[in-house]
């Protein structure tokens, strides 16, 4: 999953290689998906299972590229598998629409988190730069230049845990810098600016997560 149970504090992280998805390509992916979905229903009401399968496979490619980690039958790159499911006698257009919307909603959540985690990673590396610059001596996974490791940890952690890690690093690095230096250090000011941007992106992700949860609750409540 893109989110879930806390993965523990980042100082205990195990570096993981993670592919960084160029988020500007999301719009292109979305156009491809909707172009396929537009042709799902023919004039006689029959389902266009080729279009459905193509859209499902494209969404799976996004899942892998962003690093969401979604799995299961709905998240398969098997075109034939998706098409055969669509061709089942008990499957109707509403089923296809529901499946597509569920995947699209999950990808929206994951993309928001991926963007927030990219910002989180940039901030973590900048703060470790200050750690080295002032020879503070802080060590461990929290104080690392391993961007893939920071991002992978963030993607597995809750927004609350990510914010907590940010606060710990910020408070810790300030203990190493003299008070007068904190006011004039340009690198520190840049870090503080990044921190505000990251806070906003994580807050945006939390809002999307909350809104999606409420939408599901309302749907279940009928």
Legacy VTK file of the C-alpha trace (Angstrom):
# vtk DataFile Version 3.0
C-alpha trace
ASCII
DATASET POLYDATA
POINTS 222 float
0.000 0.000 0.000
0.957 3.623 -0.353
0.199 4.293 3.287
-0.520 2.241 6.325
1.005 1.209 9.650
4.010 3.289 10.791
7.304 1.806 9.708
9.041 2.918 12.913
11.346 5.855 13.395
13.511 6.625 10.428
16.720 6.205 12.369
16.011 2.466 12.113
15.359 2.475 8.374
16.913 -0.009 5.983
17.947 1.698 2.717
15.694 0.663 -0.161
16.132 1.527 -3.830
13.059 3.380 -5.110
12.207 4.528 -8.616
11.238 8.201 -8.717
8.232 8.811 -10.941
8.319 12.025 -13.015
4.996 13.412 -11.806
4.549 15.690 -14.810
3.717 12.548 -16.791
0.599 11.887 -14.699
-1.522 14.056 -16.982
-0.406 12.057 -20.010
-1.202 8.784 -18.232
-4.617 10.137 -17.248
-5.439 11.115 -20.824
-4.525 7.627 -22.017
-6.743 6.016 -19.378
-9.780 8.180 -20.061
-9.378 7.862 -23.815
-9.629 4.107 -23.360
-12.536 4.299 -20.954
-14.496 6.513 -23.312
-14.720 3.594 -25.703
-15.831 1.022 -23.182
-19.491 1.098 -24.117
-20.461 0.479 -27.736
-23.725 1.665 -29.296
-25.415 -1.676 -28.630
-24.452 -1.563 -24.948
-21.774 -4.268 -25.184
-18.665 -3.817 -23.070
-15.390 -2.908 -24.725
-13.175 -5.203 -22.676
-10.056 -4.364 -24.658
-10.380 -0.717 -23.592
-10.992 -1.720 -19.973
-7.961 -4.030 -19.929
-5.735 -1.394 -21.544
-6.782 1.180 -18.948
-6.195 -1.268 -16.081
-2.712 -2.145 -17.328
-1.848 1.565 -17.687
-2.941 2.170 -14.097
-0.742 -0.708 -12.967
2.199 0.875 -14.776
1.548 4.057 -12.772
1.376 2.008 -9.575
4.840 0.590 -10.253
6.370 3.841 -11.511
5.243 5.930 -8.538
6.222 3.195 -6.100
2.802 2.756 -4.495
3.119 -0.963 -3.856
-0.531 -1.816 -4.550
-1.033 -5.501 -5.328
-3.707 -8.101 -6.057
-5.797 -8.968 -9.064
-6.936 -5.397 -9.634
-3.287 -4.301 -9.793
-2.000 -6.630 -12.461
-0.141 -5.929 -15.669
-1.818 -8.942 -17.277
-3.939 -7.616 -20.140
-5.533 -11.034 -20.777
-6.424 -11.439 -17.118
-8.234 -8.086 -16.985
-9.959 -8.785 -20.295
-11.156 -12.245 -19.227
-12.605 -10.817 -16.024
-14.438 -8.178 -18.039
-15.876 -10.863 -20.351
-17.485 -12.791 -17.507
-21.254 -13.125 -17.818
-21.883 -11.515 -14.433
-19.818 -8.373 -15.138
-21.677 -5.210 -16.186
-20.574 -1.686 -17.062
-21.081 -0.541 -13.478
-18.497 -3.091 -12.324
-15.931 -1.765 -14.781
-16.579 1.828 -13.736
-16.277 0.963 -10.043
-13.000 -0.881 -10.581
-11.517 1.965 -12.583
-12.594 4.617 -10.096
-11.175 2.618 -7.200
-7.800 2.369 -8.928
-7.843 6.029 -9.955
-8.652 7.101 -6.388
-5.859 4.962 -4.962
-3.397 6.433 -7.474
-4.473 9.968 -6.585
-3.711 9.279 -2.929
-0.388 7.677 -3.764
0.692 10.465 -6.113
-0.016 13.094 -3.449
2.076 11.118 -0.996
4.870 10.592 -3.534
5.105 14.348 -4.098
5.160 14.973 -0.344
7.827 12.303 0.116
9.987 13.815 -2.623
9.891 17.080 -0.659
10.550 15.208 2.601
13.598 13.553 1.039
15.013 16.839 -0.241
14.605 18.372 3.213
16.255 15.407 4.974
19.294 15.579 2.685
19.601 19.363 3.151
19.493 18.996 6.929
22.174 16.323 6.790
24.228 18.779 4.750
24.116 21.145 7.734
25.023 18.197 9.968
28.199 17.656 7.941
28.961 21.355 7.437
29.005 22.064 11.157
30.504 18.682 12.080
27.589 17.963 14.395
28.285 14.233 14.341
24.670 13.051 14.097
24.488 9.545 12.588
22.004 6.825 11.677
19.320 6.475 9.049
17.826 9.815 9.994
21.110 11.520 9.076
21.846 10.052 5.678
22.318 11.205 2.091
20.541 8.080 0.862
17.617 9.745 -0.914
16.076 6.431 -1.968
16.114 5.278 1.638
14.462 8.442 2.953
11.789 8.303 0.255
11.054 4.622 0.760
10.653 5.168 4.505
8.354 8.138 3.946
6.201 6.198 1.478
5.649 3.492 4.093
5.010 5.872 7.004
1.900 7.777 8.056
1.755 11.581 7.583
2.007 11.925 11.356
5.217 9.892 11.520
6.756 11.870 8.644
5.926 15.159 10.362
7.381 13.834 13.617
10.649 12.912 11.881
10.822 16.361 10.327
10.362 17.987 13.724
13.003 15.794 15.375
15.586 16.586 12.697
14.785 20.289 12.814
15.034 20.492 16.594
18.207 18.396 16.637
20.123 20.382 14.011
19.349 23.625 15.835
21.122 22.312 18.938
24.334 22.158 16.910
24.231 25.729 15.581
24.929 28.761 17.796
21.845 30.957 18.271
23.403 33.942 16.460
24.451 31.702 13.546
20.866 30.462 13.146
19.723 33.990 12.299
22.234 34.625 9.499
22.970 31.172 8.074
21.622 31.112 4.506
21.709 27.312 4.292
19.586 27.049 7.441
17.103 29.579 6.077
16.815 27.523 2.888
16.180 24.425 4.993
13.450 26.223 6.946
11.830 27.294 3.662
11.879 23.689 2.416
10.406 22.612 5.734
7.386 24.887 5.264
6.849 23.621 1.718
7.052 20.012 2.888
4.614 20.639 5.726
2.120 22.008 3.213
2.507 19.034 0.866
2.063 16.510 3.678
-0.989 18.442 4.858
-2.403 18.296 1.331
-1.877 14.534 1.273
-3.608 14.168 4.644
-6.594 16.121 3.317
-6.880 13.923 0.214
-6.645 10.825 2.418
-9.365 12.154 4.728
-11.659 13.231 1.892
-11.309 9.835 0.230
-12.085 8.037 3.487
-15.190 10.168 4.034
-16.329 9.490 0.474
-16.086 5.746 1.074
-17.969 6.070 4.357
-20.754 8.070 2.704
-20.998 5.505 -0.115
-21.277 2.643 2.364
-23.886 4.558 4.328
-25.922 4.845 1.163
LINES 1 223
222 0 1 2 3 4 5 6 7 8 9 10 11 12 13 14 15 16 17 18 19 20 21 22 23 24 25 26 27 28 29 30 31 32 33 34 35 36 37 38 39 40 41 42 43 44 45 46 47 48 49 50 51 52 53 54 55 56 57 58 59 60 61 62 63 64 65 66 67 68 69 70 71 72 73 74 75 76 77 78 79 80 81 82 83 84 85 86 87 88 89 90 91 92 93 94 95 96 97 98 99 100 101 102 103 104 105 106 107 108 109 110 111 112 113 114 115 116 117 118 119 120 121 122 123 124 125 126 127 128 129 130 131 132 133 134 135 136 137 138 139 140 141 142 143 144 145 146 147 148 149 150 151 152 153 154 155 156 157 158 159 160 161 162 163 164 165 166 167 168 169 170 171 172 173 174 175 176 177 178 179 180 181 182 183 184 185 186 187 188 189 190 191 192 193 194 195 196 197 198 199 200 201 202 203 204 205 206 207 208 209 210 211 212 213 214 215 216 217 218 219 220 221
